[in-house]
Amino acid sequence: MINIVVAYDRIGAIGKDGDLPWQRELPGDLAHFKQLTLGHTVVMGRTTWETLPSRLRPLPERQNIVLSHNPHFHVEGALCVQSLAQAIKAADSEVFVIGGARVYEAALPITDRIYATEVHEVFQSADTFFPFVEDDTWVERSRESHQHDDPGSKDRYDYDFVIYDRRN
Ligand SMILES: NC(=O)c1ccc[n+]([C@@H]2O[C@H](COP(=O)([O-])OP(=O)(O)OC[C@H]3O[C@@H](n4cnc5c(N)ncnc54)[C@H](OP(=O)(O)O)[C@@H]3O)[C@@H](O)[C@H]2O)c1
């Protein structure tokens, strides 16, 4: 089973200046990401790896696989491979593709499930976008809404956790 985990805004924005458009202002989403991926294999692009805070490189308690076309690219704590196919072959558990846009694009045709966080905002100056097309390929399985003013929330924005499955 191949999964994508992604958070995007109303226009599909996922990144800005090598960071998330909402920076650290959605801790509820980070907790959700951790809960989904812990104990599994995370596959990411070189750029996403480089944008992780150093204390989270590698993401703990997960097999980390980093994609680069450069056969000489090596980092401590992660397996570096040159193609998505190699990453899937080397995975020792369920695969969660965690970005960025270039890797999502490569993974979408073979992805079974998308765990999307749909942020109810538009981040105008974003520079990286999820290549998601609203078409017949995906069926919405579940949707869970979170408001920034929910009791105990530390999130700045409202968002939904949505699961999309590939239509059989
Ligand atoms: N909102 C979210 O859910 C989310 C998730 C992840 C990242 N992001 C954001 O997205 C941005 C980074 O995304 P990005 O699209 O610029 O970069 P990226 O996809 O993380 O990394 C791109 C690099 O990965 C390697 N690569 C990608 N696909 C490959 C493939 N099929 N085979 C071999 N190597 C491959 C290449 O490295 P080489 O150049 O070394 O060949 C490529 O230059 C950041 O702003 C980050 O914060 C957001």
The ligand as a Gaussian input file, in Angstrom:
#p B3LYP/6-31G(d) Opt

LIG

0 1
 N        2.695000      20.885000       2.888000
 C        3.246000      19.680000       2.804000
 O        2.585000      18.660000       3.061000
 C        4.688000      19.554000       2.383000
 C        5.320000      18.309000       2.409000
 C        6.662000      18.226000       1.992000
 C        7.323000      19.363000       1.558000
 N        6.670000      20.554000       1.554000
 C        7.334000      21.773000       1.065000
 O        7.637000      21.544000      -0.309000
 C        8.843000      22.254000      -0.637000
 C        9.873000      21.278000      -1.223000
 O        9.286000      20.599000      -2.338000
 P        9.997000      20.516000      -3.761000
 O        8.981000      20.035000      -4.730000
 O       10.681000      21.818000      -4.010000
 O       11.166000      19.466000      -3.543000
 P       11.191000      17.877000      -3.180000
 O       10.179000      17.147000      -3.996000
 O       11.169000      17.700000      -1.709000
 O       12.669000      17.526000      -3.646000
 C       13.029000      17.681000      -5.010000
 C       14.316000      16.924000      -5.218000
 O       14.147000      15.543000      -4.883000
 C       14.773000      14.723000      -5.859000
 N       13.729000      13.993000      -6.586000
 C       12.402000      14.328000      -6.696000
 N       11.737000      13.392000      -7.394000
 C       12.657000      12.450000      -7.739000
 C       12.560000      11.229000      -8.443000
 N       11.381000      10.787000      -8.958000
 N       13.688000      10.497000      -8.608000
 C       14.869000      10.904000      -8.074000
 N       15.012000      12.067000      -7.366000
 C       13.909000      12.818000      -7.211000
 C       15.571000      15.647000      -6.742000
 O       16.799000      15.835000      -6.069000
 P       18.191000      16.161000      -6.855000
 O       18.052000      17.597000      -7.276000
 O       19.231000      15.962000      -5.788000
 O       18.284000      15.205000      -8.001000
 C       14.738000      16.920000      -6.680000
 O       15.470000      18.096000      -7.002000
 C        9.305000      22.915000       0.644000
 O        8.792000      24.242000       0.683000
 C        8.650000      22.078000       1.722000
 O        8.454000      22.814000       2.933000
 C        5.378000      20.672000       1.963000

